[in-house]
């Protein structure tokens, strides 16, 4: 008789994780390997990817390292076929690459907004469209796409117009794609709060900013990459087999941005 923990197993499966050189992507890749999956990992920096690959192999799984500029739609789409060719199947895609630097409203040009949409949404779409035909070849019906989004896709905060708009689009993409791909492939997203990754390195050395992040978070701390990896594993495994078209909020309970960027009011 199988127990509840068996539902979290990814034994024999294959995952692609983008932006996997560090932070949330790296944590997802290692978590999936520890759950039994072989993993293709990709980001710009090969040295970082090799460090993650060592952890995947230490868990007894295969790792395929693909350094690439994932802002290039052809490059990101090509990861799906590479995973299938090198690892023999494809079951899960974690669209983690993304991000946009906050900016004042009048400094947010249409080009800047388009770049945010491209990097956060178009990349996820390109990889997913390439992956789906390959995922359909797997016979067990456990295939899954997980988008790593942000709580800024549902909250409002000064300076986050481009980033929040792109992440809102990524979340709704997951809802819409889930209907298109049901019942064969599940599609979900994770709305991430403040997690101590490279994006928050500038805050780590400023006690006043760290205190603001922590005190404005109901759970009283900044998140860890493994908090997000655990949610991604749930959504990608049989544990989450009755979940699709949803955005799981893993944000410490925040309802609004917990870091004030101190952008001034507009003046005539």
ChimeraX commands (.cxc) that place a marker at each C-alpha (Angstrom):
marker #1 position 0.00,0.00,0.00 radius 0.5
marker #1 position 1.39,3.40,-0.95 radius 0.5
marker #1 position 1.44,6.23,1.56 radius 0.5
marker #1 position 0.77,9.91,1.15 radius 0.5
marker #1 position 4.47,10.74,0.68 radius 0.5
marker #1 position 4.55,8.49,-2.38 radius 0.5
marker #1 position 2.33,11.03,-4.12 radius 0.5
marker #1 position 5.24,13.47,-4.07 radius 0.5
marker #1 position 7.53,11.09,-5.96 radius 0.5
marker #1 position 8.77,11.99,-9.44 radius 0.5
marker #1 position 10.52,8.69,-10.00 radius 0.5
marker #1 position 11.38,8.15,-13.66 radius 0.5
marker #1 position 10.19,11.58,-14.76 radius 0.5
marker #1 position 12.04,14.39,-16.53 radius 0.5
marker #1 position 11.81,18.10,-15.80 radius 0.5
marker #1 position 13.07,21.28,-17.44 radius 0.5
marker #1 position 13.78,24.20,-15.13 radius 0.5
marker #1 position 14.73,27.62,-16.49 radius 0.5
marker #1 position 16.69,30.22,-14.58 radius 0.5
marker #1 position 18.15,27.28,-12.65 radius 0.5
marker #1 position 21.66,28.55,-11.91 radius 0.5
marker #1 position 20.70,29.85,-8.47 radius 0.5
marker #1 position 17.80,30.87,-6.27 radius 0.5
marker #1 position 14.34,29.49,-6.87 radius 0.5
marker #1 position 15.25,27.71,-10.10 radius 0.5
marker #1 position 18.17,25.90,-8.49 radius 0.5
marker #1 position 16.06,24.93,-5.49 radius 0.5
marker #1 position 13.34,23.54,-7.77 radius 0.5
marker #1 position 15.83,21.53,-9.80 radius 0.5
marker #1 position 17.42,19.98,-6.71 radius 0.5
marker #1 position 14.03,19.27,-5.12 radius 0.5
marker #1 position 12.83,17.51,-8.25 radius 0.5
marker #1 position 16.01,15.41,-8.34 radius 0.5
marker #1 position 15.59,14.46,-4.69 radius 0.5
marker #1 position 12.03,13.40,-5.58 radius 0.5
marker #1 position 13.36,11.14,-8.34 radius 0.5
marker #1 position 13.41,13.22,-11.55 radius 0.5
marker #1 position 16.17,13.76,-14.07 radius 0.5
marker #1 position 16.50,17.47,-14.77 radius 0.5
marker #1 position 17.59,19.76,-17.58 radius 0.5
marker #1 position 18.72,23.07,-16.15 radius 0.5
marker #1 position 19.39,26.27,-18.05 radius 0.5
marker #1 position 20.49,29.84,-17.40 radius 0.5
marker #1 position 23.19,32.19,-18.65 radius 0.5
marker #1 position 26.06,31.17,-16.36 radius 0.5
marker #1 position 27.56,27.72,-16.91 radius 0.5
marker #1 position 29.60,27.72,-13.69 radius 0.5
marker #1 position 26.47,28.20,-11.61 radius 0.5
marker #1 position 24.63,25.49,-13.54 radius 0.5
marker #1 position 27.47,23.04,-12.96 radius 0.5
marker #1 position 27.22,23.57,-9.22 radius 0.5
marker #1 position 23.50,22.80,-9.34 radius 0.5
marker #1 position 24.17,19.80,-11.59 radius 0.5
marker #1 position 26.54,18.40,-8.96 radius 0.5
marker #1 position 23.73,18.50,-6.41 radius 0.5
marker #1 position 21.34,16.79,-8.84 radius 0.5
marker #1 position 23.86,14.02,-9.49 radius 0.5
marker #1 position 24.52,13.69,-5.77 radius 0.5
marker #1 position 20.83,12.84,-5.44 radius 0.5
marker #1 position 21.40,10.00,-7.89 radius 0.5
marker #1 position 19.73,11.61,-10.89 radius 0.5
marker #1 position 20.90,12.74,-14.32 radius 0.5
marker #1 position 21.50,16.42,-15.05 radius 0.5
marker #1 position 21.72,18.11,-18.44 radius 0.5
marker #1 position 23.31,21.56,-18.40 radius 0.5
marker #1 position 22.38,24.05,-21.13 radius 0.5
marker #1 position 23.90,27.52,-20.80 radius 0.5
marker #1 position 21.76,29.91,-22.83 radius 0.5
marker #1 position 20.36,33.40,-23.12 radius 0.5
marker #1 position 16.78,32.55,-22.20 radius 0.5
marker #1 position 15.52,35.90,-23.44 radius 0.5
marker #1 position 16.05,34.32,-26.88 radius 0.5
marker #1 position 12.77,32.57,-27.73 radius 0.5
marker #1 position 14.41,30.03,-30.01 radius 0.5
marker #1 position 16.93,29.13,-27.32 radius 0.5
marker #1 position 14.33,28.68,-24.61 radius 0.5
marker #1 position 12.02,26.68,-26.89 radius 0.5
marker #1 position 14.91,24.41,-27.83 radius 0.5
marker #1 position 15.28,23.21,-24.24 radius 0.5
marker #1 position 12.24,20.97,-24.63 radius 0.5
marker #1 position 13.66,18.92,-27.49 radius 0.5
marker #1 position 17.07,18.76,-25.83 radius 0.5
marker #1 position 15.54,17.34,-22.67 radius 0.5
marker #1 position 13.60,14.76,-24.67 radius 0.5
marker #1 position 16.63,13.75,-26.73 radius 0.5
marker #1 position 19.03,13.56,-23.79 radius 0.5
marker #1 position 16.74,12.17,-21.08 radius 0.5
marker #1 position 14.16,10.21,-23.07 radius 0.5
marker #1 position 10.92,11.93,-22.13 radius 0.5
marker #1 position 9.50,15.19,-20.78 radius 0.5
marker #1 position 7.01,15.51,-17.94 radius 0.5
marker #1 position 7.38,18.87,-16.22 radius 0.5
marker #1 position 8.32,22.39,-17.22 radius 0.5
marker #1 position 9.09,25.02,-14.60 radius 0.5
marker #1 position 9.02,28.47,-16.20 radius 0.5
marker #1 position 11.17,30.29,-13.68 radius 0.5
marker #1 position 13.19,32.69,-15.82 radius 0.5
marker #1 position 11.93,36.26,-15.57 radius 0.5
marker #1 position 12.11,39.46,-13.59 radius 0.5
marker #1 position 12.03,43.21,-14.21 radius 0.5
marker #1 position 13.71,46.04,-12.31 radius 0.5
marker #1 position 11.21,48.44,-10.69 radius 0.5
marker #1 position 10.85,51.78,-12.38 radius 0.5
marker #1 position 8.97,55.04,-11.95 radius 0.5
marker #1 position 5.86,55.45,-14.10 radius 0.5
marker #1 position 7.24,58.18,-16.37 radius 0.5
marker #1 position 10.43,56.16,-16.84 radius 0.5
marker #1 position 8.47,53.09,-17.95 radius 0.5
marker #1 position 8.53,53.38,-21.72 radius 0.5
marker #1 position 6.50,51.18,-24.03 radius 0.5
marker #1 position 9.74,49.40,-24.92 radius 0.5
marker #1 position 10.43,48.73,-21.24 radius 0.5
marker #1 position 6.93,47.33,-20.79 radius 0.5
marker #1 position 7.33,45.17,-23.90 radius 0.5
marker #1 position 10.67,43.84,-22.60 radius 0.5
marker #1 position 9.05,42.89,-19.29 radius 0.5
marker #1 position 6.28,41.03,-21.10 radius 0.5
marker #1 position 8.77,39.31,-23.40 radius 0.5
marker #1 position 11.07,38.12,-20.62 radius 0.5
marker #1 position 8.34,37.00,-18.23 radius 0.5
marker #1 position 5.56,35.75,-20.52 radius 0.5
marker #1 position 6.81,35.12,-24.05 radius 0.5
marker #1 position 9.65,32.91,-22.79 radius 0.5
marker #1 position 7.23,30.76,-20.80 radius 0.5
marker #1 position 4.92,30.48,-23.79 radius 0.5
marker #1 position 7.72,29.57,-26.20 radius 0.5
marker #1 position 9.04,26.77,-23.98 radius 0.5
marker #1 position 5.59,25.45,-23.15 radius 0.5
marker #1 position 4.43,25.32,-26.78 radius 0.5
marker #1 position 7.59,23.41,-27.68 radius 0.5
marker #1 position 7.20,21.09,-24.69 radius 0.5
marker #1 position 3.55,20.09,-24.95 radius 0.5
marker #1 position 3.80,17.75,-27.99 radius 0.5
marker #1 position 6.69,15.95,-26.28 radius 0.5
marker #1 position 4.88,15.76,-22.95 radius 0.5
marker #1 position 1.90,14.16,-24.66 radius 0.5
marker #1 position 4.10,11.19,-25.60 radius 0.5
marker #1 position 4.38,10.15,-21.95 radius 0.5
marker #1 position 1.71,7.56,-21.17 radius 0.5
marker #1 position 0.97,8.17,-17.50 radius 0.5
marker #1 position -0.92,11.48,-17.61 radius 0.5
marker #1 position 1.13,13.20,-14.89 radius 0.5
marker #1 position 2.52,16.06,-16.99 radius 0.5
marker #1 position 2.62,19.55,-15.58 radius 0.5
marker #1 position 3.64,23.15,-16.31 radius 0.5
marker #1 position 4.45,25.47,-13.41 radius 0.5
marker #1 position 4.98,29.21,-13.83 radius 0.5
marker #1 position 6.94,31.04,-11.16 radius 0.5
marker #1 position 5.14,34.35,-10.78 radius 0.5
marker #1 position 4.87,37.00,-8.10 radius 0.5
marker #1 position 2.40,38.40,-5.62 radius 0.5
marker #1 position 2.90,41.67,-7.53 radius 0.5
marker #1 position 0.70,40.11,-10.20 radius 0.5
marker #1 position -2.28,40.68,-7.90 radius 0.5
marker #1 position -1.18,43.54,-5.62 radius 0.5
marker #1 position -0.49,47.19,-6.33 radius 0.5
marker #1 position 2.69,48.99,-5.47 radius 0.5
marker #1 position 4.42,52.08,-6.73 radius 0.5
marker #1 position 7.22,51.32,-9.19 radius 0.5
marker #1 position 6.09,47.83,-10.14 radius 0.5
marker #1 position 3.96,48.65,-13.19 radius 0.5
marker #1 position 6.00,46.71,-15.76 radius 0.5
marker #1 position 6.90,43.82,-13.47 radius 0.5
marker #1 position 3.44,43.46,-11.95 radius 0.5
marker #1 position 1.68,43.69,-15.31 radius 0.5
marker #1 position 3.91,40.97,-16.74 radius 0.5
marker #1 position 3.44,38.70,-13.73 radius 0.5
marker #1 position -0.33,39.22,-13.84 radius 0.5
marker #1 position -0.26,38.15,-17.47 radius 0.5
marker #1 position 1.83,35.09,-16.59 radius 0.5
marker #1 position -0.68,34.06,-13.93 radius 0.5
marker #1 position -3.64,34.42,-16.26 radius 0.5
marker #1 position -1.72,32.62,-19.00 radius 0.5
marker #1 position -1.62,29.65,-16.62 radius 0.5
marker #1 position -5.39,29.79,-16.07 radius 0.5
marker #1 position -6.11,29.96,-19.79 radius 0.5
marker #1 position -3.52,27.36,-20.80 radius 0.5
marker #1 position -4.92,25.01,-18.17 radius 0.5
marker #1 position -8.26,24.99,-20.00 radius 0.5
marker #1 position -6.58,24.47,-23.36 radius 0.5
marker #1 position -4.47,21.55,-22.14 radius 0.5
marker #1 position -6.92,19.81,-19.78 radius 0.5
marker #1 position -7.29,17.02,-18.96 radius 0.5
marker #1 position -3.94,15.82,-20.24 radius 0.5
marker #1 position -1.53,18.47,-18.88 radius 0.5
marker #1 position -2.00,20.50,-15.72 radius 0.5
marker #1 position -0.92,24.15,-15.68 radius 0.5
marker #1 position -0.52,26.23,-12.54 radius 0.5
marker #1 position 1.44,29.18,-11.20 radius 0.5
marker #1 position 3.05,30.20,-7.93 radius 0.5
marker #1 position 2.71,33.78,-6.71 radius 0.5
marker #1 position 5.97,34.32,-4.86 radius 0.5
marker #1 position 6.51,36.81,-2.08 radius 0.5
marker #1 position 9.85,38.16,-0.85 radius 0.5
marker #1 position 12.38,35.33,-1.16 radius 0.5
marker #1 position 16.05,35.69,-0.34 radius 0.5
marker #1 position 17.57,35.25,-3.79 radius 0.5
marker #1 position 19.96,37.37,-5.85 radius 0.5
marker #1 position 17.11,39.78,-6.54 radius 0.5
marker #1 position 17.18,40.79,-2.86 radius 0.5
marker #1 position 20.95,40.86,-2.41 radius 0.5
marker #1 position 20.86,44.65,-2.31 radius 0.5
marker #1 position 18.54,44.44,0.70 radius 0.5
marker #1 position 20.48,41.84,2.70 radius 0.5
marker #1 position 23.20,44.31,3.69 radius 0.5
marker #1 position 20.81,47.05,4.79 radius 0.5
marker #1 position 19.34,46.26,8.23 radius 0.5
marker #1 position 16.57,48.86,7.93 radius 0.5
marker #1 position 15.33,47.36,4.65 radius 0.5
marker #1 position 15.51,43.80,5.95 radius 0.5
marker #1 position 13.55,44.83,9.02 radius 0.5
marker #1 position 10.88,46.39,6.80 radius 0.5
marker #1 position 10.58,43.19,4.74 radius 0.5
marker #1 position 10.25,41.06,7.85 radius 0.5
marker #1 position 7.94,43.23,9.94 radius 0.5
marker #1 position 5.54,43.81,7.03 radius 0.5
marker #1 position 5.29,40.07,6.39 radius 0.5
marker #1 position 2.71,38.36,8.64 radius 0.5
marker #1 position 4.95,35.31,9.09 radius 0.5
marker #1 position 7.76,37.60,10.17 radius 0.5
marker #1 position 10.49,36.45,7.82 radius 0.5
marker #1 position 11.73,36.54,4.26 radius 0.5
marker #1 position 11.02,33.35,2.32 radius 0.5
marker #1 position 13.55,30.70,1.32 radius 0.5
marker #1 position 13.93,29.32,-2.19 radius 0.5
marker #1 position 13.02,25.91,-0.82 radius 0.5
marker #1 position 9.60,27.26,0.22 radius 0.5
marker #1 position 8.86,27.80,-3.45 radius 0.5
marker #1 position 10.48,24.53,-4.54 radius 0.5
marker #1 position 8.19,22.62,-2.19 radius 0.5
marker #1 position 5.13,24.21,-3.80 radius 0.5
marker #1 position 6.48,23.47,-7.29 radius 0.5
marker #1 position 7.03,19.83,-6.32 radius 0.5
marker #1 position 3.46,19.60,-5.03 radius 0.5
marker #1 position 2.06,21.02,-8.26 radius 0.5
marker #1 position 4.23,18.78,-10.42 radius 0.5
marker #1 position 3.60,15.49,-8.64 radius 0.5
marker #1 position 0.60,13.25,-8.04 radius 0.5
marker #1 position 0.10,15.15,-4.79 radius 0.5
marker #1 position -1.28,17.99,-6.92 radius 0.5
marker #1 position -3.00,15.85,-9.52 radius 0.5
marker #1 position -6.41,17.49,-8.87 radius 0.5
marker #1 position -5.08,21.04,-9.22 radius 0.5
marker #1 position -4.99,22.95,-12.50 radius 0.5
marker #1 position -5.54,26.53,-13.59 radius 0.5
marker #1 position -4.68,27.85,-10.12 radius 0.5
marker #1 position -2.27,30.38,-8.68 radius 0.5
marker #1 position -0.81,29.18,-5.37 radius 0.5
marker #1 position 0.24,32.08,-3.14 radius 0.5
marker #1 position 3.50,31.39,-1.29 radius 0.5
marker #1 position 4.23,34.81,0.13 radius 0.5
marker #1 position 4.29,34.74,3.92 radius 0.5
marker #1 position 0.79,36.20,4.05 radius 0.5
marker #1 position 1.51,39.63,2.56 radius 0.5
marker #1 position -1.32,41.49,0.85 radius 0.5
marker #1 position 0.73,44.42,-0.43 radius 0.5
marker #1 position 4.38,45.12,-1.21 radius 0.5
marker #1 position 6.49,44.87,1.92 radius 0.5
marker #1 position 9.28,47.11,0.66 radius 0.5
marker #1 position 8.78,50.83,0.03 radius 0.5
marker #1 position 10.86,51.99,-2.93 radius 0.5
marker #1 position 10.43,55.61,-1.80 radius 0.5
marker #1 position 9.34,56.86,-5.21 radius 0.5
marker #1 position 8.03,60.43,-4.86 radius 0.5
marker #1 position 4.64,61.73,-5.85 radius 0.5
marker #1 position 4.42,63.31,-9.28 radius 0.5
marker #1 position 4.73,67.07,-9.38 radius 0.5
marker #1 position 3.66,69.56,-12.08 radius 0.5
marker link #1:1,2 radius 0.2
marker link #1:2,3 radius 0.2
marker link #1:3,4 radius 0.2
marker link #1:4,5 radius 0.2
marker link #1:5,6 radius 0.2
marker link #1:6,7 radius 0.2
marker link #1:7,8 radius 0.2
marker link #1:8,9 radius 0.2
marker link #1:9,10 radius 0.2
marker link #1:10,11 radius 0.2
marker link #1:11,12 radius 0.2
marker link #1:12,13 radius 0.2
marker link #1:13,14 radius 0.2
marker link #1:14,15 radius 0.2
marker link #1:15,16 radius 0.2
marker link #1:16,17 radius 0.2
marker link #1:17,18 radius 0.2
marker link #1:18,19 radius 0.2
marker link #1:19,20 radius 0.2
marker link #1:20,21 radius 0.2
marker link #1:21,22 radius 0.2
marker link #1:22,23 radius 0.2
marker link #1:23,24 radius 0.2
marker link #1:24,25 radius 0.2
marker link #1:25,26 radius 0.2
marker link #1:26,27 radius 0.2
marker link #1:27,28 radius 0.2
marker link #1:28,29 radius 0.2
marker link #1:29,30 radius 0.2
marker link #1:30,31 radius 0.2
marker link #1:31,32 radius 0.2
marker link #1:32,33 radius 0.2
marker link #1:33,34 radius 0.2
marker link #1:34,35 radius 0.2
marker link #1:35,36 radius 0.2
marker link #1:36,37 radius 0.2
marker link #1:37,38 radius 0.2
marker link #1:38,39 radius 0.2
marker link #1:39,40 radius 0.2
marker link #1:40,41 radius 0.2
marker link #1:41,42 radius 0.2
marker link #1:42,43 radius 0.2
marker link #1:43,44 radius 0.2
marker link #1:44,45 radius 0.2
marker link #1:45,46 radius 0.2
marker link #1:46,47 radius 0.2
marker link #1:47,48 radius 0.2
marker link #1:48,49 radius 0.2
marker link #1:49,50 radius 0.2
marker link #1:50,51 radius 0.2
marker link #1:51,52 radius 0.2
marker link #1:52,53 radius 0.2
marker link #1:53,54 radius 0.2
marker link #1:54,55 radius 0.2
marker link #1:55,56 radius 0.2
marker link #1:56,57 radius 0.2
marker link #1:57,58 radius 0.2
marker link #1:58,59 radius 0.2
marker link #1:59,60 radius 0.2
marker link #1:60,61 radius 0.2
marker link #1:61,62 radius 0.2
marker link #1:62,63 radius 0.2
marker link #1:63,64 radius 0.2
marker link #1:64,65 radius 0.2
marker link #1:65,66 radius 0.2
marker link #1:66,67 radius 0.2
marker link #1:67,68 radius 0.2
marker link #1:68,69 radius 0.2
marker link #1:69,70 radius 0.2
marker link #1:70,71 radius 0.2
marker link #1:71,72 radius 0.2
marker link #1:72,73 radius 0.2
marker link #1:73,74 radius 0.2
marker link #1:74,75 radius 0.2
marker link #1:75,76 radius 0.2
marker link #1:76,77 radius 0.2
marker link #1:77,78 radius 0.2
marker link #1:78,79 radius 0.2
marker link #1:79,80 radius 0.2
marker link #1:80,81 radius 0.2
marker link #1:81,82 radius 0.2
marker link #1:82,83 radius 0.2
marker link #1:83,84 radius 0.2
marker link #1:84,85 radius 0.2
marker link #1:85,86 radius 0.2
marker link #1:86,87 radius 0.2
marker link #1:87,88 radius 0.2
marker link #1:88,89 radius 0.2
marker link #1:89,90 radius 0.2
marker link #1:90,91 radius 0.2
marker link #1:91,92 radius 0.2
marker link #1:92,93 radius 0.2
marker link #1:93,94 radius 0.2
marker link #1:94,95 radius 0.2
marker link #1:95,96 radius 0.2
marker link #1:96,97 radius 0.2
marker link #1:97,98 radius 0.2
marker link #1:98,99 radius 0.2
marker link #1:99,100 radius 0.2
marker link #1:100,101 radius 0.2
marker link #1:101,102 radius 0.2
marker link #1:102,103 radius 0.2
marker link #1:103,104 radius 0.2
marker link #1:104,105 radius 0.2
marker link #1:105,106 radius 0.2
marker link #1:106,107 radius 0.2
marker link #1:107,108 radius 0.2
marker link #1:108,109 radius 0.2
marker link #1:109,110 radius 0.2
marker link #1:110,111 radius 0.2
marker link #1:111,112 radius 0.2
marker link #1:112,113 radius 0.2
marker link #1:113,114 radius 0.2
marker link #1:114,115 radius 0.2
marker link #1:115,116 radius 0.2
marker link #1:116,117 radius 0.2
marker link #1:117,118 radius 0.2
marker link #1:118,119 radius 0.2
marker link #1:119,120 radius 0.2
marker link #1:120,121 radius 0.2
marker link #1:121,122 radius 0.2
marker link #1:122,123 radius 0.2
marker link #1:123,124 radius 0.2
marker link #1:124,125 radius 0.2
marker link #1:125,126 radius 0.2
marker link #1:126,127 radius 0.2
marker link #1:127,128 radius 0.2
marker link #1:128,129 radius 0.2
marker link #1:129,130 radius 0.2
marker link #1:130,131 radius 0.2
marker link #1:131,132 radius 0.2
marker link #1:132,133 radius 0.2
marker link #1:133,134 radius 0.2
marker link #1:134,135 radius 0.2
marker link #1:135,136 radius 0.2
marker link #1:136,137 radius 0.2
marker link #1:137,138 radius 0.2
marker link #1:138,139 radius 0.2
marker link #1:139,140 radius 0.2
marker link #1:140,141 radius 0.2
marker link #1:141,142 radius 0.2
marker link #1:142,143 radius 0.2
marker link #1:143,144 radius 0.2
marker link #1:144,145 radius 0.2
marker link #1:145,146 radius 0.2
marker link #1:146,147 radius 0.2
marker link #1:147,148 radius 0.2
marker link #1:148,149 radius 0.2
marker link #1:149,150 radius 0.2
marker link #1:150,151 radius 0.2
marker link #1:151,152 radius 0.2
marker link #1:152,153 radius 0.2
marker link #1:153,154 radius 0.2
marker link #1:154,155 radius 0.2
marker link #1:155,156 radius 0.2
marker link #1:156,157 radius 0.2
marker link #1:157,158 radius 0.2
marker link #1:158,159 radius 0.2
marker link #1:159,160 radius 0.2
marker link #1:160,161 radius 0.2
marker link #1:161,162 radius 0.2
marker link #1:162,163 radius 0.2
marker link #1:163,164 radius 0.2
marker link #1:164,165 radius 0.2
marker link #1:165,166 radius 0.2
marker link #1:166,167 radius 0.2
marker link #1:167,168 radius 0.2
marker link #1:168,169 radius 0.2
marker link #1:169,170 radius 0.2
marker link #1:170,171 radius 0.2
marker link #1:171,172 radius 0.2
marker link #1:172,173 radius 0.2
marker link #1:173,174 radius 0.2
marker link #1:174,175 radius 0.2
marker link #1:175,176 radius 0.2
marker link #1:176,177 radius 0.2
marker link #1:177,178 radius 0.2
marker link #1:178,179 radius 0.2
marker link #1:179,180 radius 0.2
marker link #1:180,181 radius 0.2
marker link #1:181,182 radius 0.2
marker link #1:182,183 radius 0.2
marker link #1:183,184 radius 0.2
marker link #1:184,185 radius 0.2
marker link #1:185,186 radius 0.2
marker link #1:186,187 radius 0.2
marker link #1:187,188 radius 0.2
marker link #1:188,189 radius 0.2
marker link #1:189,190 radius 0.2
marker link #1:190,191 radius 0.2
marker link #1:191,192 radius 0.2
marker link #1:192,193 radius 0.2
marker link #1:193,194 radius 0.2
marker link #1:194,195 radius 0.2
marker link #1:195,196 radius 0.2
marker link #1:196,197 radius 0.2
marker link #1:197,198 radius 0.2
marker link #1:198,199 radius 0.2
marker link #1:199,200 radius 0.2
marker link #1:200,201 radius 0.2
marker link #1:201,202 radius 0.2
marker link #1:202,203 radius 0.2
marker link #1:203,204 radius 0.2
marker link #1:204,205 radius 0.2
marker link #1:205,206 radius 0.2
marker link #1:206,207 radius 0.2
marker link #1:207,208 radius 0.2
marker link #1:208,209 radius 0.2
marker link #1:209,210 radius 0.2
marker link #1:210,211 radius 0.2
marker link #1:211,212 radius 0.2
marker link #1:212,213 radius 0.2
marker link #1:213,214 radius 0.2
marker link #1:214,215 radius 0.2
marker link #1:215,216 radius 0.2
marker link #1:216,217 radius 0.2
marker link #1:217,218 radius 0.2
marker link #1:218,219 radius 0.2
marker link #1:219,220 radius 0.2
marker link #1:220,221 radius 0.2
marker link #1:221,222 radius 0.2
marker link #1:222,223 radius 0.2
marker link #1:223,224 radius 0.2
marker link #1:224,225 radius 0.2
marker link #1:225,226 radius 0.2
marker link #1:226,227 radius 0.2
marker link #1:227,228 radius 0.2
marker link #1:228,229 radius 0.2
marker link #1:229,230 radius 0.2
marker link #1:230,231 radius 0.2
marker link #1:231,232 radius 0.2
marker link #1:232,233 radius 0.2
marker link #1:233,234 radius 0.2
marker link #1:234,235 radius 0.2
marker link #1:235,236 radius 0.2
marker link #1:236,237 radius 0.2
marker link #1:237,238 radius 0.2
marker link #1:238,239 radius 0.2
marker link #1:239,240 radius 0.2
marker link #1:240,241 radius 0.2
marker link #1:241,242 radius 0.2
marker link #1:242,243 radius 0.2
marker link #1:243,244 radius 0.2
marker link #1:244,245 radius 0.2
marker link #1:245,246 radius 0.2
marker link #1:246,247 radius 0.2
marker link #1:247,248 radius 0.2
marker link #1:248,249 radius 0.2
marker link #1:249,250 radius 0.2
marker link #1:250,251 radius 0.2
marker link #1:251,252 radius 0.2
marker link #1:252,253 radius 0.2
marker link #1:253,254 radius 0.2
marker link #1:254,255 radius 0.2
marker link #1:255,256 radius 0.2
marker link #1:256,257 radius 0.2
marker link #1:257,258 radius 0.2
marker link #1:258,259 radius 0.2
marker link #1:259,260 radius 0.2
marker link #1:260,261 radius 0.2
marker link #1:261,262 radius 0.2
marker link #1:262,263 radius 0.2
marker link #1:263,264 radius 0.2
marker link #1:264,265 radius 0.2
marker link #1:265,266 radius 0.2
marker link #1:266,267 radius 0.2
marker link #1:267,268 radius 0.2
view
